[in-house]
């Protein structure tokens, strides 16, 4: 039986330093994981990108493909944008798809693919009025935005713990999107 395909889309937020752990947790939950990194996050992993390719068994994408290139990843069953930066939240909420990491879920949610997003940014960043507008815009399209008690509770500035990012909570929410509540 073929495993369901989960696109994990990671931005330049602290937990992306440990994205390999998020991939392992997803794989342990039965997903075939395809990893997409924002351009800034891709820079973090550039020296070790081969490790991520070996871990997932797929190319790790961070750029749009050229028009004559075929898709290198299997079709997604679901997408998880995590960790999602404040920048990605606000660009996505405003409809700006200037990176593959925003373009894929922006299109997918409007094509019936289940999409969840779990942020990782501090309370000062989250206090910007654009954040509330962007969260509302994503939710109005059907994105499951995982914040507060149901996801990631933003931390005080300089007080985050990126190693403790709640991958399992995010993956449980995605599984519920795909299969329905247990």
C-alpha positions as CSV (number, residue, x, y, z in Angstrom):
1,X,0.0,0.0,0.0
2,X,1.3,3.5,-0.9
3,X,1.9,5.9,2.0
4,X,0.1,9.2,1.9
5,X,2.3,12.1,0.8
6,X,2.8,15.0,3.1
7,X,4.6,18.2,2.0
8,X,6.3,19.7,4.9
9,X,7.0,23.4,4.0
10,X,9.5,25.0,6.4
11,X,10.3,28.7,6.6
12,X,13.3,30.5,8.2
13,X,12.1,30.1,11.7
14,X,14.1,28.6,14.6
15,X,12.7,25.0,14.5
16,X,13.9,24.7,10.8
17,X,17.3,24.1,12.3
18,X,15.9,20.8,13.4
19,X,13.6,20.1,10.4
20,X,15.2,16.6,10.1
21,X,13.5,15.8,13.4
22,X,10.2,17.0,12.1
23,X,10.6,14.8,9.0
24,X,11.4,11.8,11.2
25,X,8.3,12.3,13.3
26,X,6.2,12.6,10.2
27,X,7.7,9.4,8.7
28,X,7.1,7.6,12.0
29,X,3.4,8.7,11.7
30,X,3.2,6.9,8.3
31,X,3.8,9.8,5.9
32,X,5.9,9.8,2.7
33,X,7.5,13.3,3.4
34,X,8.5,15.8,0.7
35,X,10.3,18.7,2.0
36,X,10.1,22.3,0.7
37,X,12.1,25.1,2.2
38,X,11.7,28.8,1.8
39,X,14.7,30.3,0.1
40,X,16.1,31.6,3.4
41,X,15.6,28.3,5.1
42,X,17.3,26.6,2.2
43,X,20.4,28.7,2.9
44,X,20.5,27.3,6.5
45,X,20.6,23.7,5.2
46,X,22.7,24.2,2.0
47,X,25.8,22.5,3.4
48,X,23.8,19.6,4.6
49,X,21.0,19.4,2.0
50,X,22.1,16.0,0.9
51,X,21.2,14.7,4.3
52,X,17.6,15.9,3.9
53,X,17.4,14.3,0.4
54,X,18.6,11.0,1.8
55,X,16.2,11.2,4.7
56,X,13.1,11.9,2.5
57,X,14.1,10.0,-0.6
58,X,13.0,13.1,-2.6
59,X,14.6,16.2,-4.0
60,X,14.4,19.1,-1.4
61,X,12.8,22.0,-3.3
62,X,13.1,25.7,-2.6
63,X,12.6,27.3,-6.0
64,X,9.9,27.2,-8.6
65,X,10.7,24.8,-11.4
66,X,11.3,26.1,-14.9
67,X,8.4,25.8,-17.4
68,X,9.9,22.9,-19.3
69,X,10.8,20.9,-16.2
70,X,8.5,18.1,-14.9
71,X,7.4,17.9,-11.3
72,X,10.0,16.2,-9.2
73,X,7.7,15.4,-6.3
74,X,4.7,13.1,-6.0
75,X,1.2,14.7,-5.6
76,X,0.5,15.8,-2.1
77,X,-2.2,14.2,0.0
78,X,-1.8,17.1,2.5
79,X,0.5,20.0,3.3
80,X,1.9,21.3,6.6
81,X,3.5,24.7,6.6
82,X,5.6,24.5,9.7
83,X,7.4,26.2,11.2
84,X,5.8,29.2,9.6
85,X,7.5,32.6,10.0
86,X,5.7,35.9,10.5
87,X,6.9,37.0,7.1
88,X,5.5,33.9,5.4
89,X,2.2,34.3,7.2
90,X,1.7,37.9,6.1
91,X,2.8,37.4,2.5
92,X,0.6,34.3,2.2
93,X,-2.3,36.1,3.8
94,X,-1.9,39.0,1.4
95,X,-1.8,36.6,-1.6
96,X,1.8,37.2,-2.4
97,X,3.2,33.9,-3.8
98,X,6.7,34.9,-4.6
99,X,8.3,31.7,-3.3
100,X,7.5,28.1,-3.8
101,X,7.0,27.7,0.0
102,X,4.0,30.1,-0.3
103,X,2.9,29.3,-3.8
104,X,2.3,25.5,-3.2
105,X,0.0,25.8,-0.2
106,X,-1.7,28.9,-1.6
107,X,-2.8,27.0,-4.6
108,X,-3.3,23.6,-2.9
109,X,-5.9,24.9,-0.4
110,X,-8.0,26.2,-3.2
111,X,-7.7,22.9,-5.1
112,X,-9.0,20.8,-2.2
113,X,-5.7,19.6,-0.7
114,X,-5.9,19.7,3.1
115,X,-3.5,22.4,4.4
116,X,-2.4,23.2,8.0
117,X,0.0,25.8,9.2
118,X,1.7,26.1,12.5
119,X,3.6,29.3,13.3
120,X,6.8,29.9,15.1
121,X,7.3,33.5,16.0
122,X,7.4,35.6,19.1
123,X,4.6,37.6,20.7
124,X,6.0,41.0,19.6
125,X,5.9,39.8,16.0
126,X,2.5,38.3,16.4
127,X,1.2,41.6,17.8
128,X,1.5,43.3,14.5
129,X,-2.1,44.0,13.1
130,X,-1.2,42.3,9.8
131,X,-0.9,39.0,11.6
132,X,-4.5,38.8,12.7
133,X,-5.7,39.9,9.3
134,X,-3.5,37.2,7.6
135,X,-4.6,34.5,10.0
136,X,-8.3,35.4,9.2
137,X,-7.5,35.4,5.5
138,X,-6.0,31.9,5.6
139,X,-8.7,30.5,7.8
140,X,-11.4,31.9,5.4
141,X,-9.8,29.8,2.6
142,X,-9.9,26.6,4.7
143,X,-6.3,26.6,6.1
144,X,-6.2,25.0,9.5
145,X,-4.1,27.6,11.4
146,X,-2.6,25.9,14.5
147,X,-2.0,28.5,17.2
148,X,-2.8,29.0,20.8
149,X,-3.8,25.9,22.9
150,X,-4.5,24.0,19.6
151,X,-1.0,24.6,18.2
152,X,1.9,26.8,18.9
153,X,1.7,29.4,21.7
154,X,3.9,32.2,20.7
155,X,6.8,32.9,23.0
156,X,8.2,36.1,24.5
157,X,11.0,37.7,22.4
158,X,14.3,35.9,22.8
159,X,12.6,33.2,24.8
160,X,11.7,30.6,22.1
161,X,12.7,27.0,22.3
162,X,13.0,25.8,18.7
163,X,14.0,22.3,19.7
164,X,10.7,21.8,21.5
165,X,8.5,22.7,18.5
166,X,5.3,20.5,18.8
167,X,5.7,18.4,15.6
168,X,3.4,15.7,16.9
169,X,0.6,18.1,17.6
170,X,0.9,19.5,14.1
171,X,1.0,16.0,12.5
172,X,-2.1,14.9,14.6
173,X,-4.0,17.9,13.2
174,X,-3.0,17.1,9.6
175,X,-4.0,13.5,10.1
176,X,-7.4,14.7,11.4
177,X,-7.8,16.9,8.3
178,X,-7.2,13.9,6.0
179,X,-8.9,11.1,7.9
180,X,-11.4,13.0,10.2
181,X,-11.3,13.0,14.0
182,X,-10.4,9.7,15.6
